[in-house]
Amino acid sequence: MVKKWRIVAFFLIVILLGGLMSQTAMGIAKNINLGLDLQGGFEILYEIEPADSEQDEVTEEMLNATVSALDQRVNALGVSEPYISIEGEDRIRVQLAGVEDQQTAREMLSTEADLTFRDTDDNLLLSGDSLEEGGASLEFDAQSNEPVVAITLEDSEEFGEASQHVIEEFSPPDDRLVIWLDFDEDEHSYEEEVMEEDPEFLSAPGFPRGPLYTSNVQIEGGFSVEEAEFLAEVLNAGSLPVDMEEIYSNAVGASLGEQAMESTIYAGFIGVALILGYMMVYYRFMGIIAAITLAAYIYIVLAIFQWMQGVLTLPGIAALILGVGMAVDANIITYERIKEELKYGRSVMSAFKAGSRKSLSTILDANITTILAAGVLFYYGDSAVQGFAVMLIVSIITSFLTAVYGSRLLLGFWVKSRVFNKKPRVFGVKESEIREL
């Protein structure tokens, strides 16, 4: 007796799943963060050295502090989903997707931002440590309306003592407090720079009215609005605790990234369509079930990745397509087992149960070994390889659930409804291939 309610349940599940996918798939796809290889941007690999010449090795604390400082600088650029990772013992990789002004980003990342206040003999009077956290901002001078950088110091006494030192120890025109950014004792000196048309120091204010005890200081350097804003952002991000040398960079234009995205999606669509066409031709009705579960697999993987706030890259798309192959492989193993059982003369119900049971261990072994390989790639790989590994693990787990349990559920509705009893052709088996028990 045909159990029609099972067929109705099948169509209800398919309709609900199709409706959910059609309503939410575009939103999920738009909200997925794209890597720099898909939307353009650039990446830089830095080699780290201790800023203190007396220290020989880069410590883990230095690397973590540098990553934190770089992260603050990237936030000032307004970059969404930056990727900053420590590689090895002395390297840091920075990936910035969607950055248009790459030169400004490179300068902001590499600038040490070591703000110092010195006298005209280059003696240190105040360091950037005296700057209040987040205390730098772009302002406009009340008299000249020129852009300046306003900074707030933690202790007004320190600035007063520095100005007192300048007044007492120096006579005009050397009674100035010289403000430097990234002062280098081997390369910089006030005596030489003051003769230049465009000196390296930011400004050199004097104190004609006596010592100035204040915590609010304006840095005037003939800045443009962009330069003053850039300096304020760098100062707020903090100085770097190490020296960084750029040893590798890779830039991807936005148009190139868009072309890569379109080409990859197009190739993936053709590949998946060919696979589904083969499955439906060779496995008949079971191929239709495989097509439904594969569509569900792709939707679920993208939804999980968007929920994880992951960054989708070209290797990630490759892992997604690889997961399609694993899902198809699981379906083929199961369907071939079912066909073999039908050829031995078993009933459709018995063949379905036996084929599903016997194929499970083989599918499980293949998925576990692939997940282990992905785990090794994640542990030892760099950022691109790690992204591939994460997507691969998500894809494998999802493909296992959809291809094994999802396919078994949907096919089970039809088998258990008994509508296919004595109809082996529906499963791709001819009557002439069936042996006598």
N, C-alpha and C positions, 0 to 999 in steps of 0.2 A: 504493500500500500504506500502510495506516494505521500510524504509528509510535506505539504505545501508551505507550512509555516516556516520551515527551514530556508526555503527559497526566498520567501518574503523577508526573513531576517537578513539574508545575504544582500538583497537589493537595498534594504534600509541602511545597512552599514556602508555599502559602496556609495549610496547617494549622500549620506551624512559626511563621509570622508571627502567626497568630491566637492560638496558645498563648502566645507571648512577650508579646503585647499584653495578653491577659487576665490574665496573672500579674503584670505589672509596671506596667500603666497607672495603677492606683489609687495605688500607692506613689509613682510619679513625680509625679502630680497633687498629692498631699499634701505633697511635699517642695519644691514650687515656692514661692518667696518671693512673697508678694502685696504689691502696692503699697498706699499708704494709701487709694486710692479703692476698693479691694476689701476691705480688712480694717479700715478706720478708722485714724485718726491725724490728723496735721496737718502743714502745711508753713509755713515762715516765710521771707520774703525780707528780708534785711538790707542796708542801705546802710552802707558802711564809710567812716569818716573817721579820719585820723591821730590817735592819742592825744596826740602831741606837737604843741602849738599852733604851734611854729616850723616844722613840716614841712607843706608845702602839698599834696602829692600822695600818694595811696596807691600803694605799690610792689607789685610782684609778690611780693617776699619777705614783705611784711606779710600779703597775702592767703593765701599758703601757710601761714604761721605761724598765722594765725587758723583756717584749716581744720583744721590739726593739733590746735589747742587745743579746737575744737568737737568734733572726733572723739573726743578723750579724754573730754569731758564726756558725750557721747552714750553712750559705752561704760559710763560710770558709771550711766546710766539703765537699762542692760540691754536696749537696743533692738537687735533683729536687723536686719541689712541697712539701716542708715541711708544716706541719700543726701545728701551735702554737695558742692555744686558752686559754682565761681566763674562768675559771669555778668557779662560786660562788664568794665569796668575797676575798679568799686568796689562790686560786689554779690555776696552769697553767699546761696545758697538751701539751706535745710535741710529735708529731708523725713524724717519719723519715722512709720513705719507701726506700728500696734498699740499706740500710747501711750495709756494711759487717763487718767493725771493730767497733763493738758496744761499746767496752770498751773505745776506743779513743773518740768516740762521747759522751759517758757519762761523761768522764773527762772534755771535752771541754765545755759541757753544765753547769756542776756544779761548775767548778773552778770560784772563785770570781774574779780572775784576778786583784786584788788590789795590784798594784806595788808601793812599798815605798822605799825610801832611808833613812837610819837611821845611827846614830853613834853607837859605840860599847856599849853605855849605853842604846840603844834601843829608843833614842829620835828621833822623826820624823823630818826629814830635808826637804824632797821633797816627793810629792805624785804622783800618776799616772795621776792626773789632769794636771801636767806639760808636759805630753807627747803629742806631736803633733799628730793630728788625722791621722791614717794610717801610723804613723812614725816608726813602727817596721818592721824589715826585717831580713832574714837569710843572713849572709855574712860569709866569711872565713878570718881569721886573716892573715895579709900579711906576718908575720914572721913564725908562727907555722903552718899555713894552717888549723887550727882547726876551726870548725863551731862556730860562735858567733852570738848573737842577737844584731844588730845595732838599736839603738833608736835615735830619733830626738826630742829634747826638744824645747818647745816654746820660752824659755828665757835662754840664755847662762849665764846670770848674776846669776840666781838662783843656777845653778850647781856650778858656781865659788864660791858663798857664802857658799854653803854646804861643798865644799872641803876646803875652808878657815877655817871654823869652826872645821873640823876634825884636821887640822894641828895645830891650836892654842890651842885647848882644850885637846888634847890627845898626849901622847908620845908613841913611838914604844914599843911593836908591836900593840897597840890599835888605832893607828892613821889611821883608815880605814873607808871607807864609805860602809856600809853594804846594799846590795840590796836584798829586800825580796819580795816574792810573797805570798799574803794572810797571812800577819803577824797577829798573834793572841797574844795579851798581856798576856793571861792566860796560853798559851802553849809554847810560843817561847821566847828565849832570846839568844843574841849573846854569852854571857859568857858560856852558856851550849852547844850550838850548835857547837861552834868552836872546842870543844873537841871531837866531834863525827867524825867518819870516813866519813860519808855521811851527812853533815849538811843540814838543811832545807833551809837556805838562798841560793840565786842564786850565788852570788859572793861578795867579800869584797876587792875592790881595794884600794891601798894606793896611796899617792901623794908625792913621794920623791923629785920631782922637783918643788914643790910649787903648789899653787892653780891653778885649771884648769878651765878657762872660755871658755866653749864650749857648743854647742847645740847638738853635735854628740857624743854619748856615746856607747861604746861596752860593752856588758855583757858577760863575760867569765865564764862559769860554768862547763867546762868539758862535754859539751853537745855532744850527737850524732847529726847527721844531722836531724833526725826525731824530736828529742826533741827540738832543736833550732827552727825548722820550726813551731812546735806546739806552743811554747811559743810566737813566733812572731805573729801567727794568733790570739791567745787568747788576746794578748795585743792590737792588732788592733781592735778586736771586742769590746773592752771596758770592764770595770769592771761592776759587777752587783750591783744595788742599794739596794739589799735585800739579806737576807739569804734564801737559798732554801734547803728543806729537801725532799728527794725522798720517797714517801709513796706508790708508786705502779709502777710496770714496767711489760711490756709484750713483749716478743721477739718472732718473727715468722721467722723461717729459710726460705731461698729462695726456697729450694726444697719443703717444706711444703706449701708455698704460691702457687707454681706452681701446686702442686697436688690439692689444693683447687680450683684453677682456672679451671683446667681441669674437675674436678668432677662437679663443678657448671655449667659449659657450657654444659657438657654432660647431666646432669639432666634437665637443661632448654630446651635443644634441644628435648629430649624425651617428655617432657611435652607439648611443643608447637606443636610437630608433632602429638601427640595424640589428642590435641584440634582441629587442622586443619582437621585431619582425621574424627573426629566426625562431624564437621561442614559440610564437603563435603558429607558425607553419609546421614545425616539427612536433610540438607537443599538444597542438590543438587547444582544447579547452583549458588544460593545465597551463598553457602558455599565456592565456588571457588572465588567469589568476596571477601568474608571475608579473605581468605588466602592471596589474593593480598594486601589488605589493612593492614593486620597484618605484612606482610613483610616490607611494606612501613613504618609502625609505628616503628618497631625495628630499621630500618635504620635511620630514622629521629631523634629518641631519642639519638642514639649514636653520630650522627653528631652534634646535639645541645650540648651534654655533652662535646664533644671534643672541640667545639667552645668556650664553657664556661671555658675551662681549668680546668674542674672538675676532682676530683680524684675518680675513680671507685673502690668501695669496695664490699665485699660480701653482706652487706645490700643494696647497690645500685643495684646489680644484682637482689636481691629479689624484690626490688621496680619495676625494669624493667619487671620481670615476672608477678608481681601483675598488672601492667599496661596492660599486655596481657590479663589477666583475665577480667579487666574492659572493654577492647575493645571488647572481645568476648561477654561479657554480653550485651553491647550496640547493637551489631549485632543481638544477639538472640532476644532481646526485639523488635527490628525493624522487623526482619524476622517473628517472631510469629504474630505480628500485621498484616503484609501483608498476612500471611496464613489465619488468622481469617477472614480478609476482603474477600479473595478469597472463603472461605467456605460459606460466606453469599451470594455468587452469584455475587459479583461485577466483573467487567472486570479487566484484569491485570493492566491497566493504573490507574483505580480508586483505586484498592487495594494498589498499590504502593504509590500513593499520600496520601491516608488516613492513611495507616500504618506508613509512614514516619512522618506524622504530629502528630499522636496520641502518638507515642513513644518518641518524642523529650523531652517532659516535664519530663517524668520518668527518662530518661538517664541524663538529665541536673541536676535533683535533686541529683541523686546518685553521680555524679562527683563533684558537689559543696560541698556536705558533706564530701567527701573524701579529697578534697583540704583543707577544713577547719581543718580537723583532722591532715593533714600533716603540716599545718601552726602551729598548737599547738605543735606538735613534734619538729619542727624546733626551736621554741621560747624557749621551756623549756628543750630540750634534750642536750646531750653532743655531741661530734664530730661525733661519729658513727651514732647516731640517726639523727643528722642534715643532714649528707650525705644521709641517707635513705629518709629523708623528701624532700630534694631538688630533688632527682631522682624521687620520687613519684609524686611530683607536675608536673615536666616536662613530666613524663609518662602519667599522667591523661589528661593533656591539649592536648598532641599529640594524645593520643588514642581517645579522643573525636572528634578531627578534622578529623582523618583518618576513624574512625569507623562510624561516622555520616555523615559527608559531603563527605569524599572520597568514602565511600561505596555507598552513595546515587548518587554521580556523575557517578560512573562506572555502577551501576545497571540501572541507568536512561537511559544511552545510549541504552541498550538492550530493556528496556521496551518501550521507546519512538520510537524505530525503528519499533515496532509492530511485530517483528519476533516471539514473544512469545504469541501473541494473541490466546486465546482459547487453551493454553497449560499449564494448572495449574500444571501438573506433574513435569514440570521443576522446580517449586518452592516447590516440596514436597507435593503437595495436589492431592489426588485422586479424580476422577470424582464422585465417590460414596459419598464423604464427602461434596460435594457442595449442599447447600440447595437452594430451590427456593426462589427467592426474594418475 
